[in-house]
Amino acid sequence: MASHIVGYPRMGPKRELKFALESFWDGKSSAEDLEKVATDLRASIWKQMADAGIKYIPSNTFSYYDQVLDTTAMLGAVPERYSWTGGEIGFDTYFSMARGNATVPAMEMTKWFDTNYHFIVPELGPNTKFTYASHKAVNEYKEAKALGVDTVPVLVGPVSYLLLSKPAKGVEKGFPLLSLLSSILPVYKEVIAELKAAGASWIQFDEPTLVLDLDAQKLAAFSAAYTELESALSGLNVLVETYFADVPAESFKTLTSLSSVTAYGFDLVRGTQTLELVKSGFPAGKYLFAGVVDGRNIWADDLASSLSTLQSLEAIVGKDKLVVSTSCSLMHTAVDLVNETKLDSEIKSWLAFAAQKVVEVDALAKALAGQKDEAYFAANAAAQASRKSSPRVTNEEVQKAANALRGSDHRRATNVSARLDAQQKKLNLPVLPTTTIGSFPQTVELRRVRREYKAKKISEEEYITAIKEEISKVVKLQEELDIDVLVHGEPERNDMVEYFGEQLSGFAFTANGWVQSYGSRCVKPPIIYGDVSRPNPMTVFWSTTAQSMTSRPMKGMLTGPVTILNWSFVRNDQPRFETCYQIALAIKKEVEDLEAAGIQVIQIDEAALREGLPLRKAEHAFYLDWAVHSFRITNCEIKDTTQIHTHMCYSNFNDIIHSIINMDADVITIENSRSDEKLLSVFREGVKYGAGIGPGVYDIHSPRIPNTEEIADRINKMLAVLDTNILWVNPDCGLKTRKYTEVKPALTNMVSAAKLIRTQLASAKSFLPLTPSHHQFSLLLL
């Protein structure tokens, strides 16, 4: 019985690639140094899977940034602003597309389906020229083969690539991206020909968009693409891989009708309805790559249950056509449980990271082949039973409080317009108030202090003194810059979710459970294993300390319940909404304690609310109902004069704008600049928004520093669709990943732009009626 892994984590067990990338970007190491680290990591990954007995080992799943950007490079689809002149695409062009450079901005970055991973969105149009410009897929196949490992090269499928793209700047919004299919397929044919010549016998096309709601035209594109590729693919076994959700019935029918395709990969963890489709009709003679081991969570597989599922599938597709696989790439989970020396033995027995999941896949394949490891299966069954019966999982008081939430929508008593009036009387903010999103740069010295405190190399008193000094610096800087609503910079936090999870019951933490979010950015998601509660205040000390250093409003900074949920590894033994309500009650206590301590502005970040939106439209309403409700629970009982902010970043918000309004926050700051101000289109189309709103005026994920005029131009575009009295001026996101040499000039320019527009507004006001509209203002400013 054969086994397969969809993909594997790239960063390395000690985040070797992260540090190599950052060293290269900082000019401290060469391209050769970076390539050496990458080569060693790939060799280690391939060897690990080969030693574990995996038959179908992927290649070309390694990336210096993301697999969609790799495909853009492969196709030579480089936007003109990067001045690429042809030839093999090198690091300069590749990383300029991903991160921008001193003269041009980066391409848009957005979430990869409903995960916390991100990809760089291709910018395409009728004039885009496609040419084979990156031989990465072929080179990595040859590299593995030279090490004695025959791999399955993986490509982002041509249809999914186009469906994940957007029209380039200056191209009509309605431009049919699928019309470019005939233009990109010749490049795919070249890649396929080179892979065949190099000796490949299998090829994997990732077509995850097949799990979305696709109309007949989009489904027809899959048939057209793989029919066109059929002669090129002759002699190869072709796997089309899907993941993250059920494949709809019509998509399943289209996929399984493709004559050029040999095998189909399905996520059978999140795709239970797909399992029924397979059982009701699977094409004879085709391979089924059954994704039964969860690639998106860290819980040990229930091997007995998975084996039962596989045995039922074996009876349908045949023993020689069934391949045991992961539900998706393992890049969404941590690397290796062996590196966790501080997790207690009980919780550790419940877990499996990427390395352990590889072993699980192999064990299931061997069990199906009649070589069941009885001891391994028995230990797994004991761990499953332990988790179900452990008293640390259940807290009856928490469950009772969460159950009591039913029957109320937990809205604040006063409408947002009246609240904003009450808050303005107290805060006395100028027109276009300026603020930042929360974090300030995490310096080497700051990281050292936190690291030494955790290692007990410095005392608590020394730690508090050092953090207070950092807060004082951040407060002073913001006052010098003349920012209106301040933040304390979050120097005590390495990660926003980890920080809160460490202070909540029901959470466990890893030492090395890092997961890639984008580029070199890694996060270490907490593990929610039990019922959640807040034993003690979490942020009140630091927020009140910061407020005591300034007379300006200081935001209390919290992470919202939906984001804590979506950025954690969540228990899979109860519905996600039940866990979210528990977290909401814990955050509610913190909000009320901050207010009681005199904090007048409290930000409850929901950066990941859009990320958790199910991929199928039929499931949207239920998710948005409990997610938005969870946010409202956190602040439903505070005073009108306390201003509640929230923040969202790097997703497509236009389709959930009414749910965002329904959150009933007083102010929302939201990513806008990196996505070419896509957010503003909903307001141009007539959506009325009465609360405060701060669409980001510059992209913090690029080292590029925007000038005052550029930011002022962005503010003017916002004023064309938003009322002056609700608009805030702020960056796209937090500043922790940037350097102070970038942050200071960028914020200086941001504040200067806000002041420039304020002056223009004041001047314009004298020429207008007493109650001008924002449209009249914008006409005078343009």
C-alpha positions in Angstrom: 0.0 0.0 0.0 1.4 3.4 -1.1 1.8 6.6 0.9 2.0 10.3 -0.1 2.7 13.7 1.5 1.1 16.7 -0.1 3.8 19.1 1.1 6.1 19.7 4.0 7.2 22.7 6.2 10.0 24.8 4.6 11.4 26.9 7.4 13.3 24.0 9.0 13.1 22.6 12.6 15.1 25.6 13.9 13.8 28.2 11.4 17.0 28.0 9.4 15.4 29.4 6.3 13.9 32.4 8.2 17.3 33.5 9.5 19.0 32.9 6.2 16.4 35.0 4.4 16.7 37.9 6.8 20.5 37.8 6.7 20.3 37.9 2.9 17.8 40.8 2.9 19.9 42.7 5.4 23.0 42.3 3.2 24.8 40.3 5.7 25.1 37.1 3.6 25.3 36.2 -0.1 22.8 34.6 -2.5 25.1 31.5 -2.4 24.8 31.4 1.4 21.0 31.5 1.2 21.0 28.8 -1.5 23.2 26.6 0.6 20.8 26.7 3.5 17.9 25.9 1.2 19.7 23.0 -0.4 20.5 21.5 2.9 16.9 21.8 4.1 15.5 20.2 1.0 17.9 17.3 1.2 17.0 16.8 4.9 13.2 16.8 4.1 13.5 14.4 1.2 15.7 12.0 3.2 13.3 12.1 6.2 10.3 11.1 4.0 12.3 8.4 2.2 13.5 6.9 5.4 9.9 6.9 6.8 8.9 4.8 3.8 6.8 7.4 1.9 6.5 6.4 -1.7 5.2 9.6 -3.3 7.5 12.3 -2.0 6.8 15.9 -3.2 9.4 18.3 -4.7 9.0 21.9 -5.6 7.0 22.5 -2.5 10.0 24.4 -1.0 9.8 28.1 -1.6 11.8 31.3 -0.7 8.5 33.1 -0.3 5.4 31.3 -1.5 4.3 28.8 -4.2 2.1 31.2 -6.1 4.9 33.7 -6.5 7.1 30.8 -7.6 4.5 30.1 -10.3 4.5 33.8 -11.3 8.2 33.6 -11.7 7.9 30.3 -13.7 5.5 32.0 -16.1 7.6 35.2 -16.3 4.5 37.2 -15.3 6.5 40.1 -13.8 4.7 43.4 -13.6 6.4 46.1 -15.6 7.3 48.3 -12.6 10.0 45.8 -11.5 11.9 46.5 -14.8 12.7 42.8 -15.4 14.3 42.5 -18.8 14.0 38.7 -19.3 16.1 35.7 -18.6 16.0 33.5 -15.5 14.3 35.4 -12.7 16.8 36.0 -9.9 16.4 37.0 -6.2 16.4 40.8 -6.9 13.2 40.6 -9.1 11.7 37.8 -7.0 12.0 39.6 -3.7 11.0 43.0 -5.2 7.7 41.4 -6.2 7.3 40.0 -2.7 8.5 42.9 -0.6 8.9 45.9 -2.8 12.1 48.0 -3.0 13.2 51.5 -2.5 11.4 52.8 -5.6 8.3 50.5 -6.2 5.8 48.8 -3.9 5.3 45.1 -3.5 2.5 43.1 -5.1 -0.6 42.5 -3.0 -0.4 39.8 -0.3 -3.5 38.0 0.9 -4.5 34.9 2.8 -4.1 31.4 1.3 -7.8 30.3 1.4 -8.9 30.0 5.1 -5.4 29.6 6.6 -2.9 32.0 8.3 -0.5 31.5 5.4 -0.3 34.2 2.8 0.6 34.4 -0.9 1.5 37.2 -3.4 -1.4 37.8 -5.7 -0.4 37.7 -9.4 -1.2 40.9 -11.4 -2.3 39.9 -15.0 -3.9 41.6 -18.0 -4.3 41.2 -21.8 -0.8 42.6 -22.3 1.0 40.2 -19.9 3.7 38.3 -21.7 4.3 34.8 -20.5 7.6 33.1 -20.9 9.4 30.2 -19.1 11.5 32.2 -16.7 12.2 30.0 -13.6 13.4 26.4 -13.9 12.9 25.8 -10.2 10.6 22.9 -10.5 12.9 21.0 -12.8 16.0 21.9 -10.9 14.6 20.7 -7.6 13.4 17.4 -9.2 17.0 16.8 -10.5 18.4 17.8 -7.1 16.4 15.2 -5.3 17.1 12.6 -8.0 20.8 13.1 -7.6 20.3 12.3 -3.9 18.6 9.0 -4.8 15.1 10.2 -4.2 12.6 10.0 -7.0 10.0 12.7 -6.2 6.6 13.9 -7.5 7.1 17.5 -8.8 4.3 19.8 -7.6 3.0 22.7 -9.6 0.2 25.2 -8.8 -2.4 24.1 -11.4 -3.0 26.5 -14.3 -6.7 27.2 -13.6 -6.2 27.8 -9.8 -3.3 30.1 -10.7 -5.6 32.3 -12.8 -8.5 32.2 -10.4 -6.2 33.3 -7.6 -4.9 36.2 -9.7 -6.3 39.8 -10.1 -6.4 42.2 -13.0 -3.3 44.4 -13.0 -3.4 48.1 -12.3 -5.0 49.9 -15.3 -6.8 46.7 -16.4 -10.6 46.7 -16.3 -11.9 45.2 -13.0 -14.0 42.7 -15.0 -11.2 41.5 -17.2 -11.7 37.7 -17.7 -8.5 36.2 -16.2 -9.4 32.7 -17.5 -9.0 34.2 -21.0 -5.3 33.9 -20.4 -5.4 30.1 -20.1 -4.2 29.6 -23.7 -1.3 32.0 -23.0 0.1 30.2 -19.9 -0.4 26.6 -21.0 2.6 26.7 -23.5 4.8 27.5 -20.5 3.3 24.6 -18.5 4.0 22.3 -21.5 7.7 23.4 -21.5 8.0 22.6 -17.8 6.3 19.2 -18.3 8.5 18.3 -21.2 11.6 19.1 -19.1 10.4 17.1 -16.2 9.7 14.1 -18.4 13.1 14.4 -19.9 14.6 14.5 -16.4 12.9 11.2 -15.6 9.8 12.2 -13.7 7.0 9.5 -13.8 4.5 11.4 -11.7 3.5 15.1 -11.6 1.1 16.8 -9.1 -1.0 19.8 -9.9 -2.5 21.6 -6.9 -5.9 22.8 -7.9 -7.4 23.9 -4.5 -9.9 26.3 -6.1 -11.9 23.2 -7.0 -13.3 23.3 -3.4 -14.8 26.7 -4.0 -18.3 27.5 -5.5 -17.4 27.5 -9.2 -19.8 28.3 -12.0 -20.0 26.3 -15.2 -17.6 28.6 -17.0 -14.9 28.1 -14.4 -15.4 24.4 -14.3 -15.2 24.3 -18.1 -11.7 25.9 -17.8 -10.5 22.8 -16.0 -11.7 20.5 -18.7 -10.2 22.8 -21.4 -6.8 23.1 -19.6 -6.2 19.4 -19.0 -7.5 18.5 -22.4 -5.0 20.9 -23.9 -2.2 19.4 -21.7 -3.1 15.8 -22.5 -0.5 15.2 -25.2 2.2 16.9 -23.2 1.3 14.7 -20.1 1.3 11.5 -22.1 3.5 9.0 -20.4 3.2 10.7 -17.0 1.0 9.8 -14.1 -1.0 12.9 -13.2 -2.3 13.7 -9.7 -4.7 16.6 -9.2 -4.7 17.6 -5.6 -7.4 19.4 -3.7 -7.6 20.4 -0.1 -9.2 22.5 2.7 -12.9 21.6 2.1 -15.4 19.4 0.3 -15.3 19.3 -3.4 -18.8 20.2 -4.6 -20.6 17.5 -6.6 -20.3 19.3 -10.0 -16.6 20.0 -9.4 -16.1 16.3 -8.5 -17.8 15.3 -11.7 -15.7 17.6 -13.8 -12.5 16.5 -12.1 -13.1 12.8 -12.3 -14.0 13.2 -16.0 -10.5 14.5 -17.0 -9.0 11.8 -19.2 -5.5 13.1 -18.8 -5.6 12.7 -15.0 -4.5 9.5 -13.3 -5.2 10.3 -9.7 -7.3 12.5 -7.5 -6.3 13.8 -4.1 -9.0 14.8 -1.6 -9.1 16.3 1.9 -11.1 13.7 3.8 -10.7 15.5 7.2 -12.5 18.7 6.2 -14.2 17.1 3.3 -16.5 14.5 4.8 -19.1 15.0 2.0 -16.4 14.3 -0.6 -16.0 10.9 1.1 -19.7 10.3 0.2 -19.1 11.3 -3.4 -16.2 8.9 -3.6 -18.3 6.1 -2.2 -21.2 6.8 -4.6 -19.1 6.9 -7.7 -15.4 6.8 -8.3 -14.0 6.2 -11.8 -12.6 2.7 -12.4 -8.8 2.4 -12.8 -8.0 5.7 -11.2 -5.9 6.3 -8.1 -7.5 7.8 -5.0 -5.0 9.8 -2.8 -7.0 9.7 0.5 -6.1 12.7 2.8 -7.0 11.1 6.1 -4.2 12.5 8.2 -4.9 16.2 9.2 -2.3 18.5 7.7 -3.7 21.6 9.5 -3.8 20.6 13.1 -1.4 19.1 15.6 -3.6 16.4 17.2 -2.4 12.8 16.8 -4.5 11.0 14.2 -7.2 8.6 15.5 -5.5 5.7 13.6 -8.3 3.2 14.2 -10.9 5.6 12.8 -8.7 6.4 9.8 -7.9 2.8 9.1 -11.7 2.0 9.1 -12.2 4.8 6.6 -9.4 3.6 4.4 -10.7 0.0 4.5 -14.1 1.2 3.3 -12.4 3.1 0.4 -10.2 0.1 -0.5 -13.4 -1.9 -1.2 -14.4 0.8 -3.7 -11.2 1.8 -5.6 -9.2 -1.4 -5.1 -6.1 -2.1 -3.0 -3.6 -1.2 -5.7 -5.3 2.2 -6.4 -5.6 3.6 -2.9 -2.8 5.8 -1.6 -2.7 7.1 2.0 -2.1 10.8 2.2 -2.2 13.9 4.3 -5.3 16.2 4.0 -3.1 19.1 2.7 0.5 20.2 2.9 2.0 19.8 6.3 3.4 23.4 6.1 0.4 24.4 8.1 1.6 22.5 11.2 4.7 22.6 13.3 7.8 20.6 12.2 8.8 18.0 14.8 7.5 17.1 18.3 10.9 15.8 19.2 12.0 19.4 19.6 9.5 19.9 22.4 11.2 19.1 25.6 9.0 21.2 28.0 5.5 20.0 27.1 4.2 17.7 29.8 4.0 14.0 28.8 0.2 13.8 28.9 -0.4 16.6 26.4 2.6 15.6 24.3 1.0 12.1 23.9 -2.0 13.7 22.3 0.0 15.5 19.6 1.6 14.9 16.2 3.6 17.5 14.3 4.7 17.2 10.6 7.4 14.6 11.3 5.0 12.5 13.3 2.3 12.8 10.7 4.7 11.4 8.1 5.0 8.3 10.4 1.3 8.1 10.8 0.7 8.1 7.0 3.3 5.3 6.6 1.8 3.3 9.6 -1.7 3.4 8.0 -0.4 2.4 4.6 1.4 -0.6 6.2 -1.6 -1.5 8.2 -3.7 -1.6 5.0 -1.1 -3.9 3.5 -1.4 -6.3 6.4 1.7 -5.1 8.2 0.0 -3.4 11.1 2.3 -2.2 14.0 0.1 -3.4 16.9 2.2 -1.6 19.5 2.1 1.7 17.7 -1.7 1.5 17.2 -2.2 0.5 20.8 -0.2 3.5 22.1 -2.3 5.7 19.8 -5.6 4.3 21.1 -4.4 4.9 24.7 -3.5 8.5 23.9 -6.9 9.0 22.3 -8.7 7.6 25.4 -6.5 9.7 27.7 -7.5 12.9 26.0 -11.2 12.1 26.2 -11.1 11.4 29.9 -8.6 13.9 31.2 -10.0 16.2 33.9 -7.8 19.1 32.6 -9.9 19.3 29.5 -13.2 20.2 31.1 -14.2 23.1 33.3 -17.9 22.9 34.2 -18.1 26.5 35.4 -16.8 27.8 32.0 -19.2 25.6 30.1 -22.1 26.8 32.1 -21.2 30.5 31.5 -20.8 29.8 27.8 -24.2 28.1 27.6 -25.8 31.0 29.3 -24.9 33.3 26.4 -27.7 31.9 24.3 -30.7 34.1 23.8 -28.9 37.5 23.7 -27.1 39.3 20.8 -24.9 41.2 23.3 -25.1 44.6 21.7 -24.2 47.9 23.4 -27.2 49.8 24.6 -26.5 53.0 22.6 -26.0 53.3 18.8 -22.5 54.1 17.4 -23.3 57.7 16.4 -24.3 58.6 20.0 -21.3 56.8 21.4 -18.8 58.6 19.0 -20.3 62.0 20.1 -19.8 61.0 23.8 -16.3 59.8 23.2 -15.2 62.9 21.2 -16.3 65.1 24.1 -14.0 63.1 26.4 -11.1 62.5 24.0 -11.2 65.8 22.1 -9.4 64.4 19.0 -8.7 66.5 15.9 -10.2 65.8 12.5 -8.4 62.8 10.8 -6.9 61.5 14.1 -3.7 59.6 13.7 -2.8 56.3 15.4 -0.8 53.1 14.9 -2.1 49.6 15.0 -0.2 48.4 18.2 3.3 47.0 17.9 6.5 48.9 17.4 9.8 47.4 16.2 11.1 44.4 18.1 14.7 45.2 18.5 17.5 42.7 19.1 17.9 44.1 22.6 14.2 43.8 23.4 14.2 40.2 22.2 17.3 39.5 24.3 15.5 40.8 27.4 12.5 38.6 26.9 14.6 35.6 26.1 16.7 36.1 29.3 13.7 36.6 31.4 12.1 33.4 30.1 15.4 31.6 30.8 15.5 33.1 34.3 18.8 34.8 33.6 17.4 38.1 34.8 15.0 38.8 37.7 11.3 39.9 37.3 12.3 43.3 38.6 15.0 43.7 36.0 12.6 42.6 33.3 9.9 45.0 34.3 12.4 47.9 34.4 13.6 47.1 30.9 10.1 46.8 29.5 9.1 50.1 31.1 12.1 51.8 29.6 11.1 50.5 26.1 7.5 51.7 26.6 8.8 55.1 27.7 10.9 55.3 24.5 7.9 54.4 22.3 5.6 56.8 24.1 8.1 59.6 23.8 8.7 58.9 20.1 4.9 59.0 19.4 4.6 62.3 21.2 7.5 63.7 19.2 5.8 62.6 16.0 2.6 64.2 17.3 0.5 61.1 16.9 -3.0 61.6 18.5 -3.9 58.2 20.0 -0.9 56.3 21.3 0.1 52.6 21.8 2.6 51.2 24.2 4.3 49.2 21.4 3.8 45.7 22.9 7.4 45.2 24.0 6.3 42.5 26.5 4.8 40.4 23.7 6.7 38.2 21.2 3.4 37.2 19.6 -0.1 38.6 20.1 -1.9 35.3 20.4 0.8 33.5 22.3 1.0 36.3 24.9 -2.7 36.0 25.7 -2.8 32.2 25.5 0.0 32.0 28.1 -2.3 33.7 30.6 -5.5 31.8 29.8 -6.3 28.4 31.1 -6.9 25.6 28.6 -3.8 26.5 26.5 -0.5 24.8 26.1 2.7 26.2 24.5 5.5 24.8 22.5 9.2 25.8 22.5 9.7 25.3 18.7 6.3 24.8 17.2 6.9 27.5 14.5 4.7 27.8 11.4 5.3 30.0 8.4 2.9 32.8 7.9 4.5 34.6 5.0 8.1 35.1 3.7 10.4 34.8 6.7 7.6 35.5 9.2 6.9 32.6 11.5 4.3 32.3 14.3 4.1 29.8 17.1 0.4 29.0 17.5 -0.8 28.1 21.0 -2.6 24.7 21.5 -6.1 25.0 22.9 -6.6 21.6 24.6 -9.4 22.4 27.1 -12.0 24.8 28.3 -10.8 28.4 28.4 -10.9 31.0 31.2 -9.0 34.0 32.5 -7.6 33.5 36.0 -6.0 37.0 36.3 -5.8 40.4 34.5 -3.4 40.1 31.5 -2.7 43.6 30.2 -3.9 46.1 32.8 -0.5 46.7 34.4 1.3 47.5 31.2 -1.6 49.6 29.8 -1.9 51.7 32.9 1.9 52.1 33.1 1.9 53.4 29.6 -1.0 55.7 30.2 0.8 57.2 33.2 3.6 58.4 30.9 1.4 60.6 28.7 -1.6 62.9 28.8 -2.7 61.6 25.3 -5.1 58.6 25.0 -3.3 55.3 25.3 -4.9 52.3 23.7 -5.3 49.1 25.7 -4.3 46.4 23.3 -6.1 43.0 23.2 -6.4 40.2 20.7 -10.0 39.3 19.9 -11.6 35.9 20.5 -12.0 35.0 16.8 -8.4 35.8 16.1 -7.1 33.8 19.1 -9.2 30.9 17.9 -8.1 31.1 14.2 -4.4 31.6 15.1 -4.3 28.7 17.4 -4.3 24.9 17.0 -7.8 24.4 18.2 -9.2 21.4 20.0 -11.2 19.2 17.6 -13.5 17.5 20.2 -16.1 20.3 20.3 -17.5 22.8 17.8 -15.2 25.8 17.2 -17.9 28.3 18.1 -18.1 26.9 21.6 -14.4 27.4 22.2 -14.7 30.9 20.7 -17.5 31.9 23.1 -15.3 30.7 26.0 -12.5 32.9 24.8 -14.9 35.9 24.3 -16.0 35.7 28.0 -12.3 35.7 29.1 -11.6 38.8 26.9 -14.7 40.5 28.2 -13.3 40.4 31.8 -10.1 42.0 30.6 -12.0 44.8 28.7 -14.0 45.6 31.8 -10.8 45.6 34.0 -9.1 48.0 31.5 -12.0 50.3 31.6 -12.1 50.3 35.4 -8.4 51.1 35.4 -9.1 54.3 33.4 -8.2 53.2 29.9 -10.5 55.1 27.6 -9.6 53.5 24.2 -9.4 49.7 23.9 -8.4 47.9 20.7 -9.7 44.3 20.3 -7.9 43.0 17.3 -9.8 40.7 15.0 -7.1 40.4 12.3 -8.2 36.9 11.5 -12.0 37.2 11.4 -12.1 37.0 7.6 -9.5 34.3 7.5 -11.9 31.8 9.2 -14.7 32.4 6.7 -15.6 29.0 5.3 -14.7 28.4 1.7 -18.3 27.6 0.7 -20.9 30.3 0.6 -23.6 28.2 2.1 -21.6 28.1 5.4 -20.8 31.8 5.6 -23.9 33.0 7.5 -23.5 30.5 10.4 -19.8 31.4 10.8 -20.2 35.1 10.6 -23.1 35.0 13.1 -21.1 33.3 15.9 -17.8 35.1 15.0 -19.4 38.6 15.1 -21.4 37.7 18.2 -18.2 36.6 19.9 -16.6 40.0 19.3 -19.7 41.9 20.6 -19.7 39.8 23.8 -16.3 41.2 24.7 -17.4 44.8 25.0 -21.2 44.7 25.4 -21.3 46.1 29.0 -18.8 49.0 28.8 -19.7 52.7 29.0 -20.5 54.9 25.9 -17.4 57.0 26.6 -15.0 54.1 26.3 -14.0 53.8 22.6 -13.7 50.3 21.2 -11.3 49.8 18.2 -10.8 46.7 16.2 -8.2 45.9 13.5 -8.3 43.6 10.5 -5.6 42.8 7.9 -4.6 41.2 4.6 -7.8 39.6 3.4 -10.6 40.4 1.1 -13.1 42.2 3.3 -15.5 43.5 0.6 -17.8 40.5 0.7 -18.2 40.7 4.5 -18.5 44.4 5.0 -22.0 44.1 6.4 -20.8 41.7 9.0 -17.9 44.1 9.9 -20.5 46.8 10.4 -22.5 44.4 12.6 -19.5 44.0 14.9 -20.6 47.4 16.2 -17.1 48.6 17.0 -16.6 52.4 17.4 -13.5 52.4 15.2 -12.1 49.9 12.8 -8.6 50.1 11.3 -8.2 47.9 8.3 -5.6 46.9 5.6 -6.0 48.9 2.5 -2.8 50.1 0.8 -1.2 46.8 -0.1 -4.4 45.7 -1.9 -4.5 48.8 -4.1 -7.3 50.3 -2.0 -9.7 47.6 -3.0 -11.6 48.2 0.3 -12.7 51.6 -0.8 -14.7 50.2 -3.7 -17.4 49.0 -1.4 -18.0 52.6 -0.2 -18.0 53.8 -3.8 -20.7 51.3 -4.5 -22.9 52.8 -1.8 -22.3 51.0 1.4 -22.9 53.4 4.3 -20.5 53.2 7.3 -21.2 55.3 10.3 -18.5 54.2 12.7 -14.9 55.4 12.7 -12.7 53.8 10.1 -9.0 53.9 9.3 -8.1 52.2 6.0 -4.3 51.8 6.1 -2.4 54.5 4.3 0.9 52.6 3.8 2.1 49.0 3.6 4.2 48.0 6.7 5.2 44.6 5.2 7.5 46.4 2.7 10.7 48.3 3.7 9.7 51.0 1.3 9.0 54.4 2.9 6.1 56.3 1.3 6.4 60.1 1.0 4.0 62.7 2.4 2.4 63.4 -0.9 1.7 59.7 -1.6 0.0 59.3 1.8 -1.9 62.6 1.3 -3.2 61.3 -2.0 -4.4 58.1 -0.3 -6.2 60.2 2.3 -7.9 62.2 -0.4 -9.1 59.1 -2.1 -10.6 58.0 1.2 -12.3 61.3 1.7 -14.0 60.9 -1.7 -16.1 58.0 -0.2 -15.9 58.5 3.5 -17.2 61.3 5.8 -14.4 63.5 7.2 -15.6 63.0 10.8 -15.2 59.2 10.8 -11.9 58.9 9.0 -8.7 57.9 10.9 -5.1 57.9 9.6 -3.0 54.9 10.3 -0.6 52.2 8.8 -2.0 49.0 7.4 -0.8 46.9 10.3 1.5 46.6 13.3 5.1 47.7 13.1 7.0 44.9 14.8 8.6 43.5 11.7 10.1 46.8 10.6 13.2 48.7 11.7 13.1 52.1 13.5 15.0 53.5 10.5 12.0 52.7 8.4 9.2 53.4 11.0 10.3 56.9 12.1 10.3 58.5 8.6 7.2 56.6 7.5 5.2 57.8 10.6 6.6 61.3 10.2 5.3 61.4 6.7 1.9 59.9 7.8 1.4 62.6 10.4 2.5 65.4 8.0 0.0 64.1 5.4 -2.8 64.2 8.0 -1.9 67.7 9.0 -1.7 68.8 5.4 -5.2 67.5 4.7 -6.5 69.0 7.9 -5.2 72.4 6.8 -6.8 72.0 3.3 -10.1 70.9 4.9 -10.1 74.0 7.2 -9.4 76.2 4.2 -12.0 74.5 2.0 -14.6 74.8 4.8 -14.6 78.6 4.5 -15.8 78.3 0.9 -18.5 75.8 1.5 -22.0 75.8 3.0 -22.2 75.1 6.8 -22.9 71.4 6.3 -20.7 70.3 3.4 -20.6 66.7 2.3 -17.4 64.7 2.1 -17.8 64.7 -1.7 -17.6 68.6 -1.8 -14.5 68.5 0.4 -12.8 65.9 -1.9 -13.6 67.9 -5.0 -11.8 70.9 -3.6 -8.8 68.8 -2.4 -8.2 67.0 -5.7 
